[in-house]
Structures are given as C-alpha cells and as structure tokens.
Amino acid sequence: MKLELYQYVALCRDIPEYSLKCGDVGMLVDYVTHPVGGEDGYILEVFNAAGNSIAVFSVPMSAVAKLTSDTVLTVRSLAELK
C-alpha cells in the first residue's frame, strides 16, 4: 500500500550516508518506480529540529513506516554520529 505524499514517516533502517538512524522522521515527497521491476520507493526529505532541510534521498517502500497516534518523537544530535 502506497503512503500518501507530504506526510511524515519514520525510517525503518539506518541511512549511514546521511547519519540517519532507524526511527528518524522524514517527509515523503515523491514516489519512485524501480527501473527493472524491483521494489518501488519513496523520495524523503529530512529536516533538522529548526526546520532546515538536511537530506533528500530515495529509499525502498519497505524502509519507511507510517507514524501512528502512539508514536513519540525524540531529539538527538547528528554531530554524535559523524
């Protein structure tokens, strides 16, 4: 099932090239069709706590989950991972 565009989603895996961890939140900004029939994906944009964009990248659909009403957001420093 495709998630709706422009909603916040949680990562289900680490994205080390952007210092992002499973559970970090991003906005789903577009859909990506796999060019040779593999798993389709999403383009996500991730923001820092001040609202500045820090990364835009694609992930397979299985790499994100819809946020639910029992989800709690947390804050961590990206500097800790670099």
OpenMM code with the backbone's topology and positions (N, CA, C; nanometers):
from openmm import Vec3, app, unit

residues = "MET LYS LEU GLU LEU TYR GLN TYR VAL ALA LEU CYS ARG ASP ILE PRO GLU TYR SER LEU LYS CYS GLY ASP VAL GLY MET LEU VAL ASP TYR VAL THR HIS PRO VAL GLY GLY GLU ASP GLY TYR ILE LEU GLU VAL PHE ASN ALA ALA GLY ASN SER ILE ALA VAL PHE SER VAL PRO MET SER ALA VAL ALA LYS LEU THR SER ASP THR VAL LEU THR VAL ARG SER LEU ALA GLU LEU LYS".split()
positions = [
    Vec3(0.0842, -0.1188, 0.0000),
    Vec3(0.0000, 0.0000, 0.0000),
    Vec3(0.0882, 0.1244, 0.0000),
    Vec3(0.0662, 0.2124, -0.0961),
    Vec3(0.1404, 0.3384, -0.1033),
    Vec3(0.0941, 0.4326, 0.0068),
    Vec3(0.1900, 0.4961, 0.0705),
    Vec3(0.1586, 0.6008, 0.1672),
    Vec3(0.1292, 0.7299, 0.0917),
    Vec3(0.0595, 0.8227, 0.1554),
    Vec3(0.0242, 0.9485, 0.0909),
    Vec3(0.1434, 1.0435, 0.0890),
    Vec3(0.1503, 1.1229, -0.0171),
    Vec3(0.2545, 1.2235, -0.0262),
    Vec3(0.2396, 1.3284, 0.0832),
    Vec3(0.3511, 1.3902, 0.1188),
    Vec3(0.3586, 1.5028, 0.2116),
    Vec3(0.3130, 1.4677, 0.3528),
    Vec3(0.3380, 1.3442, 0.3919),
    Vec3(0.3156, 1.3059, 0.5305),
    Vec3(0.4503, 1.2678, 0.5919),
    Vec3(0.4592, 1.2803, 0.7229),
    Vec3(0.5804, 1.2400, 0.7921),
    Vec3(0.5783, 1.0888, 0.8111),
    Vec3(0.6959, 1.0281, 0.7914),
    Vec3(0.7125, 0.8840, 0.8077),
    Vec3(0.8381, 0.8583, 0.8899),
    Vec3(0.8482, 0.7399, 0.9465),
    Vec3(0.9664, 0.7009, 1.0232),
    Vec3(1.0509, 0.6048, 0.9412),
    Vec3(1.1811, 0.6205, 0.9498),
    Vec3(1.2723, 0.5259, 0.8854),
    Vec3(1.2691, 0.3931, 0.9594),
    Vec3(1.2715, 0.2844, 0.8853),
    Vec3(1.2757, 0.1501, 0.9439),
    Vec3(1.4160, 0.0907, 0.9373),
    Vec3(1.5116, 0.1680, 0.8920),
    Vec3(1.6512, 0.1240, 0.8844),
    Vec3(1.7419, 0.2462, 0.8899),
    Vec3(1.8660, 0.2233, 0.9232),
    Vec3(1.9660, 0.3303, 0.9251),
    Vec3(1.9998, 0.3713, 0.7822),
    Vec3(2.0314, 0.4987, 0.7650),
    Vec3(2.0804, 0.5525, 0.6387),
    Vec3(2.2156, 0.6175, 0.6708),
    Vec3(2.3220, 0.5367, 0.6778),
    Vec3(2.4510, 0.5871, 0.7271),
    Vec3(2.5111, 0.7007, 0.6457),
    Vec3(2.4855, 0.7058, 0.5149),
    Vec3(2.5442, 0.8123, 0.4348),
    Vec3(2.4927, 0.9509, 0.4718),
    Vec3(2.3802, 0.9577, 0.5447),
    Vec3(2.3248, 1.0845, 0.5926),
    Vec3(2.3227, 1.0913, 0.7452),
    Vec3(2.3867, 0.9962, 0.8118),
    Vec3(2.3907, 0.9883, 0.9585),
    Vec3(2.2512, 0.9772, 1.0190),
    Vec3(2.1602, 0.9125, 0.9474),
    Vec3(2.0232, 0.8934, 0.9955),
    Vec3(2.0071, 0.7539, 1.0522),
    Vec3(1.9213, 0.7422, 1.1532),
    Vec3(1.9012, 0.6169, 1.2231),
    Vec3(1.7564, 0.5703, 1.2090),
    Vec3(1.7378, 0.4411, 1.2275),
    Vec3(1.6035, 0.3841, 1.2320),
    Vec3(1.5223, 0.4627, 1.3353),
    Vec3(1.4030, 0.5047, 1.2980),
    Vec3(1.3178, 0.5823, 1.3871),
    Vec3(1.3202, 0.7317, 1.3584),
    Vec3(1.4210, 0.7804, 1.2834),
    Vec3(1.4221, 0.9219, 1.2465),
    Vec3(1.3039, 0.9497, 1.1533),
    Vec3(1.2606, 1.0741, 1.1529),
    Vec3(1.1392, 1.1125, 1.0808),
    Vec3(1.1750, 1.1949, 0.9578),
    Vec3(1.1073, 1.1667, 0.8477),
    Vec3(1.1223, 1.2432, 0.7246),
    Vec3(0.9870, 1.2636, 0.6599),
    Vec3(0.9838, 1.3515, 0.5603),
    Vec3(0.8596, 1.3751, 0.4868),
    Vec3(0.8668, 1.3045, 0.3519),
    Vec3(0.7609, 1.2341, 0.3184),
    Vec3(0.7505, 1.1649, 0.1900),
    Vec3(0.7141, 1.2693, 0.0838),
    Vec3(0.8054, 1.2931, -0.0110),
    Vec3(0.7813, 1.3991, -0.1089),
    Vec3(0.7551, 1.3501, -0.2508),
    Vec3(0.7842, 1.2227, -0.2794),
    Vec3(0.7563, 1.1726, -0.4146),
    Vec3(0.7642, 1.0207, -0.4166),
    Vec3(0.7145, 0.9638, -0.5245),
    Vec3(0.7210, 0.8198, -0.5469),
    Vec3(0.8286, 0.7900, -0.6509),
    Vec3(0.8916, 0.6736, -0.6402),
    Vec3(0.9930, 0.6307, -0.7358),
    Vec3(0.9568, 0.4904, -0.7830),
    Vec3(0.9486, 0.4717, -0.9130),
    Vec3(0.9251, 0.3398, -0.9702),
    Vec3(1.0593, 0.2744, -0.9971),
    Vec3(1.0747, 0.1503, -0.9541),
    Vec3(1.2006, 0.0792, -0.9775),
    Vec3(1.2163, 0.0562, -1.1272),
    Vec3(1.3342, 0.0847, -1.1830),
    Vec3(1.3511, 0.0775, -1.3288),
    Vec3(1.3472, -0.0631, -1.3888),
    Vec3(1.3734, -0.1667, -1.3086),
    Vec3(1.3748, -0.3027, -1.3651),
    Vec3(1.2838, -0.3979, -1.2892),
    Vec3(1.1796, -0.3458, -1.2271),
    Vec3(1.0797, -0.4316, -1.1658),
    Vec3(1.1029, -0.4691, -1.0215),
    Vec3(1.2017, -0.4103, -0.9564),
    Vec3(1.2242, -0.4364, -0.8136),
    Vec3(1.1258, -0.3574, -0.7289),
    Vec3(1.1591, -0.3427, -0.6032),
    Vec3(1.0708, -0.2721, -0.5095),
    Vec3(1.0679, -0.1226, -0.5415),
    Vec3(0.9475, -0.0676, -0.5579),
    Vec3(0.9329, 0.0759, -0.5772),
    Vec3(0.9743, 0.1475, -0.4500),
    Vec3(0.9882, 0.2787, -0.4596),
    Vec3(1.0373, 0.3514, -0.3439),
    Vec3(0.9733, 0.4872, -0.3258),
    Vec3(1.0284, 0.5591, -0.2299),
    Vec3(0.9855, 0.6941, -0.1966),
    Vec3(1.1067, 0.7860, -0.1979),
    Vec3(1.0837, 0.9126, -0.2258),
    Vec3(1.1844, 1.0146, -0.2022),
    Vec3(1.1442, 1.0841, -0.0721),
    Vec3(1.2390, 1.0907, 0.0205),
    Vec3(1.2156, 1.1527, 0.1506),
    Vec3(1.2983, 1.2788, 0.1646),
    Vec3(1.2458, 1.3738, 0.2397),
    Vec3(1.3221, 1.4905, 0.2806),
    Vec3(1.3233, 1.4911, 0.4323),
    Vec3(1.4426, 1.5066, 0.4881),
    Vec3(1.4590, 1.5073, 0.6336),
    Vec3(1.5014, 1.6473, 0.6756),
    Vec3(1.4424, 1.6939, 0.7839),
    Vec3(1.4675, 1.8277, 0.8360),
    Vec3(1.5312, 1.8186, 0.9736),
    Vec3(1.6096, 1.9206, 1.0098),
    Vec3(1.6588, 1.9264, 1.1473),
    Vec3(1.5506, 1.9878, 1.2357),
    Vec3(1.5771, 1.9978, 1.3652),
    Vec3(1.4768, 2.0471, 1.4595),
    Vec3(1.4396, 2.1935, 1.4341),
    Vec3(1.5274, 2.2691, 1.3662),
    Vec3(1.4989, 2.4089, 1.3335),
    Vec3(1.4180, 2.4227, 1.2045),
    Vec3(1.3896, 2.3106, 1.1366),
    Vec3(1.3094, 2.3123, 1.0150),
    Vec3(1.3884, 2.3257, 0.8868),
    Vec3(1.5209, 2.3166, 0.8951),
    Vec3(1.6057, 2.3252, 0.7762),
    Vec3(1.6218, 2.1872, 0.7135),
    Vec3(1.6155, 2.1813, 0.5821),
    Vec3(1.6343, 2.0552, 0.5110),
    Vec3(1.7795, 2.0104, 0.5259),
    Vec3(1.7991, 1.8831, 0.5631),
    Vec3(1.9354, 1.8317, 0.5775),
    Vec3(1.9658, 1.7175, 0.4813),
    Vec3(1.8632, 1.6575, 0.4209),
    Vec3(1.8876, 1.5473, 0.3280),
    Vec3(1.7631, 1.5205, 0.2436),
    Vec3(1.7862, 1.4862, 0.1175),
    Vec3(1.6807, 1.4389, 0.0271),
    Vec3(1.7377, 1.3149, -0.0399),
    Vec3(1.6658, 1.2032, -0.0306),
    Vec3(1.7177, 1.0767, -0.0823),
    Vec3(1.6025, 0.9815, -0.1090),
    Vec3(1.6322, 0.8750, -0.1830),
    Vec3(1.5301, 0.7737, -0.2105),
    Vec3(1.5564, 0.6494, -0.1276),
    Vec3(1.4483, 0.5814, -0.0929),
    Vec3(1.4538, 0.4556, -0.0173),
    Vec3(1.3471, 0.3619, -0.0715),
    Vec3(1.3652, 0.2310, -0.0547),
    Vec3(1.2578, 0.1378, -0.0910),
    Vec3(1.1362, 0.1604, -0.0005),
    Vec3(1.0198, 0.1261, -0.0488),
    Vec3(0.8978, 0.1434, 0.0309),
    Vec3(0.9071, 0.0738, 0.1670),
    Vec3(0.9756, -0.0391, 0.1717),
    Vec3(0.9860, -0.1143, 0.2974),
    Vec3(1.0751, -0.0457, 0.4002),
    Vec3(1.1416, 0.0637, 0.3623),
    Vec3(1.2332, 0.1329, 0.4536),
    Vec3(1.1647, 0.2393, 0.5377),
    Vec3(1.0334, 0.2573, 0.5197),
    Vec3(0.9619, 0.3581, 0.5984),
    Vec3(0.8322, 0.3009, 0.6543),
    Vec3(0.7854, 0.3648, 0.7600),
    Vec3(0.6581, 0.3268, 0.8215),
    Vec3(0.5773, 0.4527, 0.8514),
    Vec3(0.4489, 0.4404, 0.8412),
    Vec3(0.3583, 0.5498, 0.8731),
    Vec3(0.3664, 0.5796, 1.0222),
    Vec3(0.3637, 0.7068, 1.0589),
    Vec3(0.3582, 0.7434, 1.2001),
    Vec3(0.2181, 0.7150, 1.2528),
    Vec3(0.2103, 0.6716, 1.3753),
    Vec3(0.0806, 0.6403, 1.4371),
    Vec3(0.0571, 0.7298, 1.5576),
    Vec3(-0.0652, 0.7295, 1.6068),
    Vec3(-0.1006, 0.8181, 1.7183),
    Vec3(-0.0293, 0.7816, 1.8483),
    Vec3(0.0281, 0.6625, 1.8567),
    Vec3(0.1009, 0.6263, 1.9790),
    Vec3(0.2524, 0.6419, 1.9626),
    Vec3(0.2949, 0.7174, 1.8593),
    Vec3(0.4358, 0.7423, 1.8332),
    Vec3(0.4821, 0.8650, 1.9109),
    Vec3(0.6010, 0.8562, 1.9690),
    Vec3(0.6619, 0.9687, 2.0392),
    Vec3(0.7879, 1.0097, 1.9644),
    Vec3(0.8017, 1.1382, 1.9352),
    Vec3(0.9206, 1.1881, 1.8673),
    Vec3(1.0295, 1.2188, 1.9705),
    Vec3(1.1555, 1.2028, 1.9299),
    Vec3(1.2678, 1.2355, 2.0172),
    Vec3(1.3643, 1.3258, 1.9416),
    Vec3(1.4622, 1.3778, 2.0141),
    Vec3(1.5625, 1.4652, 1.9544),
    Vec3(1.6993, 1.4091, 1.9836),
    Vec3(1.7880, 1.4095, 1.8828),
    Vec3(1.9267, 1.3693, 1.9014),
    Vec3(2.0121, 1.4552, 1.8100),
    Vec3(2.1388, 1.4610, 1.8386),
    Vec3(2.2307, 1.5424, 1.7599),
    Vec3(2.2916, 1.4600, 1.6472),
    Vec3(2.2925, 1.5144, 1.5262),
    Vec3(2.3605, 1.4492, 1.4153),
    Vec3(2.5121, 1.4466, 1.4384),
    Vec3(2.5630, 1.5427, 1.5126),
    Vec3(2.7061, 1.5507, 1.5394),
    Vec3(2.7579, 1.4279, 1.6128),
    Vec3(2.6722, 1.3615, 1.6876),
    Vec3(2.7122, 1.2404, 1.7615),
    Vec3(2.7536, 1.1279, 1.6693),
    Vec3(2.7071, 1.1289, 1.5456),
    Vec3(2.7325, 1.0183, 1.4536),
    Vec3(2.8454, 1.0445, 1.3561),
    Vec3(2.8895, 1.1646, 1.3444),
    Vec3(2.9908, 1.1981, 1.2438),
    Vec3(3.1299, 1.1748, 1.2932),
] * unit.nanometer
topology = app.Topology()
chain = topology.addChain("A")
for resn in residues:
    res = topology.addResidue(resn, chain)
    for name in ("N", "CA", "C"):
        topology.addAtom(name, app.Element.getBySymbol(name[0]), res)
